[in-house]
């Protein structure tokens, strides 16, 4: 098993490989909030897709994988000093921005099978209880099914909301990878391209909120720091979207890449 040659010794010794499976792939970030168990209740929300169509799904596929976005995942992209953006509570208010950002980032139309639901905190907590313990640091999560992809995000200000959505799209746009570090790197590469698309094209008037130079210093938790460092080194030679595709198609992996 080879580590990327530019890793520091601290990166290597702090790494601890977690259990991960295709059926339940957690995109986890270090959080100081104590996770808590919530009562499981069956709740099946309505979703909106890229055409504004709304439908209600009454079941979850057993083979669907779950990913979660925490607030710490947004910090590398957002300026600390930035204008306050409007608060968004419904998907219809941002669907045009999502479609535009996706078009610039991926050079194609937003897939119709990616469904997005903006929830209140209580609603998100209730839905999330079907899949695992809750933390107040959770901003959103997604179910990466074979046929449909469902993204749930907490209502928030436009800048934070768009970055949360972009990160989860980075997970569900392509099938989940077996390795958690490759999966996280795949999503982060897409998130980099997504943030660039928003800033360079001033989507939603958010250019002034997005950093020009992304901060690659996430929490040192053995997952994000290692995956982010891997993407950072690849960005010296490749476009972020190309990195996303190379990981998604398994052309490269953190565990067989020598630089």
Helices and strands as residue ranges (DSSP letters): H 9-13, E 46-48, E 54-56, E 65-70, G 71-73, E 87-88, G 91-93, H 95-106, E 114-119, H 121-128, E 138-144, E 149-154, E 156-157, H 158-172, H 180-201, G 203-205, G 207-209, H 224-234, H 240-248
